[in-house]
Amino acid sequence: MKKFLVLFLLVTAVGFAQNLNGYKYAMVPSKFLFLKEENMYNLNLLTKMYLQKYGFETYYNNETAPDEFVISNCNKIYIDVLENNNMFTTKLKVVVKDCKGTVLATSEEGTSAEKEYQVAYNLALRMAFDNFGILKTHKFQLTDKIVETPKMEVGEISSEDLNRKLTVVKTENGFDLYNIENKLLLSAKNTSVRNVFIAVAGIERGVLQKGKNDLWYFEYYREGSKKLISENLFFNL
């Protein structure tokens, strides 16, 4: 029975490693849910550095990235860090997911009894990554794996410079809009207000909201300008 269990664990670990070897890219959030600020205690930067050390081309979720990175949600792994602290110990665990939210691998818990938060969180996260064997053995290999395309809703955008079909792809905290060439045009993040989203389109950052007649408006201030720019977007959500 023990031999069977050991064999099962070995086969499972190899399978996970092969899965991760099919990924060239990794996405790291700019802020973990258990923290109040972006890159608090330098944990997000530290996470990005470890992923790069282990051979992944890594970007933050709000960072400008190459077309190959943004063209698909399923060509990358998604990294999260979970907290499980108690009164005396800081405990962190690294979780690796795919584009469907399926957990591919989870690290052992990294711990620290240091009292200073900055030191404790860094030590715990370093321990989790240092003992994360599946990530440490990552080596990107091109595969013939066919990725199932998620169901998408299609709409249209009409503006001075764009008149093409858009693809709406739901994300964990909002949705993305892609053009017919699968190039990311706009990313929208949920807010506490219904049908109002924080949106990023290229270098422009603003607000996407639903108005009358089911029309969507992307409003922003171009850098160096005091004029409010409003673009109409037509798509089904």
C-alpha positions in Angstrom: 0.0 0.0 0.0 2.8 2.4 0.9 4.7 1.6 -2.3 1.5 2.3 -4.3 1.0 5.6 -2.5 4.6 6.7 -3.2 4.3 5.7 -6.9 1.0 7.6 -7.2 2.6 10.8 -5.7 5.6 10.5 -8.1 3.4 10.1 -11.1 1.2 13.0 -10.0 4.2 15.2 -9.5 5.6 14.3 -13.0 2.3 15.1 -14.6 2.1 18.5 -13.0 5.7 19.2 -14.0 4.9 18.3 -17.6 1.8 20.6 -17.5 3.9 23.5 -16.3 6.6 22.9 -18.9 4.0 23.7 -21.5 3.8 27.3 -20.3 6.2 30.0 -21.3 4.4 32.8 -19.5 3.3 33.6 -15.9 0.9 36.3 -14.7 1.4 37.8 -11.2 -1.3 40.1 -9.7 0.0 43.6 -8.7 -1.8 43.1 -5.3 -2.6 40.0 -3.4 -6.1 39.8 -1.9 -4.9 39.6 1.7 -2.9 42.8 1.4 -4.2 46.4 1.4 -1.8 47.9 -1.2 -0.1 46.9 -4.5 3.3 45.2 -3.9 2.9 45.5 -0.2 6.1 44.2 1.6 7.5 43.8 -1.9 5.7 40.4 -2.1 4.5 40.9 -5.7 7.9 41.9 -6.9 9.5 39.0 -5.0 6.9 36.6 -6.6 7.7 38.0 -10.1 11.4 37.6 -9.5 11.1 33.9 -8.5 8.9 33.1 -11.5 11.6 34.7 -13.8 14.3 32.8 -11.9 12.4 29.5 -12.6 12.2 30.3 -16.4 8.9 31.9 -16.9 8.5 35.2 -18.8 6.5 37.0 -16.2 4.2 40.1 -16.2 1.9 41.8 -13.7 -1.8 41.8 -14.6 -1.7 45.6 -15.1 1.6 45.7 -17.0 2.1 46.4 -20.7 3.0 43.0 -22.2 3.9 41.6 -25.7 1.1 40.6 -28.1 2.0 36.9 -27.7 1.3 37.2 -23.9 -2.1 39.0 -24.2 -3.4 37.3 -27.3 -4.8 34.4 -25.2 -5.8 33.8 -21.6 -4.7 30.2 -21.8 -1.1 30.5 -22.8 0.0 31.4 -19.2 -0.2 30.3 -15.6 -1.7 32.5 -13.0 0.0 32.9 -9.7 -1.6 33.6 -6.3 -0.3 33.7 -2.8 -2.6 32.7 0.1 -2.2 33.7 3.8 -2.9 31.4 6.7 -1.4 33.3 9.7 -2.0 32.8 13.3 -1.0 34.9 16.3 2.6 33.9 16.3 3.5 32.7 12.8 3.2 34.1 9.3 2.2 31.4 6.8 2.1 31.8 3.1 1.4 29.3 0.3 1.9 29.7 -3.5 -0.9 28.5 -5.8 -0.5 28.0 -9.6 -3.7 28.0 -11.7 -4.6 27.8 -15.4 -6.9 30.1 -17.4 -10.0 28.1 -16.2 -9.1 28.5 -12.6 -8.0 24.9 -12.2 -5.3 24.5 -9.6 -2.2 23.0 -11.3 0.1 23.0 -8.3 0.3 24.3 -4.7 3.5 24.9 -2.7 4.2 23.7 0.8 3.5 26.4 3.4 6.4 28.8 4.0 6.5 30.0 7.6 8.2 32.7 9.7 8.0 33.6 13.4 9.6 37.0 12.9 7.7 39.9 14.5 8.4 42.5 11.9 5.8 42.1 9.1 8.2 43.1 6.2 10.8 40.5 7.3 8.2 37.8 8.2 6.3 37.9 4.9 9.4 37.9 2.8 10.9 35.0 4.7 7.7 33.0 4.5 7.3 33.6 0.8 10.9 32.8 0.0 10.6 29.5 1.9 7.4 28.6 -0.1 9.2 29.3 -3.4 12.5 27.7 -2.4 10.7 24.4 -1.6 8.4 24.5 -4.7 10.0 21.7 -6.6 7.6 21.7 -9.6 8.4 25.3 -10.3 12.1 24.9 -9.8 12.3 22.1 -12.4 10.3 24.1 -15.0 11.7 24.1 -18.5 9.5 25.5 -21.3 8.8 23.0 -24.1 6.6 23.6 -27.1 3.7 21.2 -27.1 0.9 20.1 -29.5 -1.6 20.5 -26.7 -5.0 21.8 -28.0 -6.5 24.4 -25.7 -10.3 24.4 -25.6 -11.6 27.8 -26.6 -14.0 29.2 -24.0 -17.4 30.3 -25.1 -17.4 33.9 -26.0 -19.9 36.6 -26.7 -19.4 38.7 -29.8 -20.3 42.4 -30.3 -19.1 45.4 -32.3 -17.2 48.6 -31.5 -17.8 51.8 -33.5 -15.4 54.7 -33.2 -13.3 56.9 -35.4 -10.4 54.5 -35.6 -12.0 51.1 -34.9 -14.9 49.4 -36.7 -14.5 45.7 -36.2 -16.0 42.8 -34.2 -15.0 42.4 -30.6 -14.8 39.3 -28.5 -15.9 39.5 -24.9 -13.9 37.2 -22.6 -15.0 36.9 -19.0 -12.2 37.1 -16.4 -12.0 36.5 -12.7 -12.8 40.1 -11.8 -14.2 41.6 -15.0 -13.8 41.0 -18.7 -11.5 41.6 -21.7 -12.3 42.9 -25.2 -10.4 41.4 -28.1 -10.6 42.4 -31.8 -10.9 40.0 -34.7 -7.1 39.6 -34.8 -7.2 38.4 -31.1 -5.4 41.5 -30.0 -6.4 42.8 -26.5 -8.2 46.2 -26.9 -9.5 46.8 -23.4 -9.5 45.3 -20.0 -12.3 46.0 -17.6 -12.3 45.4 -13.8 -15.3 45.2 -11.5 -16.2 48.0 -9.1 -18.8 48.1 -6.3 -21.2 49.8 -8.7 -23.2 47.7 -11.2 -22.2 48.3 -14.9 -19.3 50.5 -14.0 -15.8 49.2 -14.5 -12.2 50.4 -14.2 -10.8 50.1 -17.7 -7.5 50.1 -19.4 -7.1 50.4 -23.2 -3.5 50.5 -24.3 -1.9 53.4 -22.4 -5.3 55.0 -21.7 -6.9 54.4 -18.2 -10.4 55.4 -17.4 -14.0 54.3 -16.6 -16.2 52.0 -18.7 -19.9 52.3 -17.9 -23.3 51.4 -19.4 -25.5 54.3 -20.4 -28.9 54.7 -22.1 -30.1 52.3 -24.8 -27.5 49.7 -23.5 -24.6 51.7 -24.9 -21.2 51.5 -23.3 -18.9 54.5 -22.8 -15.2 54.4 -22.2 -14.2 57.8 -20.7 -10.7 58.9 -20.0 -8.3 61.9 -19.9 -5.4 61.6 -22.3 -2.1 62.3 -20.6 -1.3 66.1 -20.7 -4.9 66.9 -21.7 -7.7 68.4 -19.6 -10.4 67.3 -22.1 -12.6 64.4 -21.2 -12.7 61.9 -24.1 -15.7 59.6 -24.4 -15.9 56.6 -26.8 -19.0 54.6 -27.5 -18.6 50.8 -27.4 -21.2 48.4 -28.7 -21.1 44.8 -27.4 -23.2 42.3 -25.4 -22.2 41.5 -21.8 
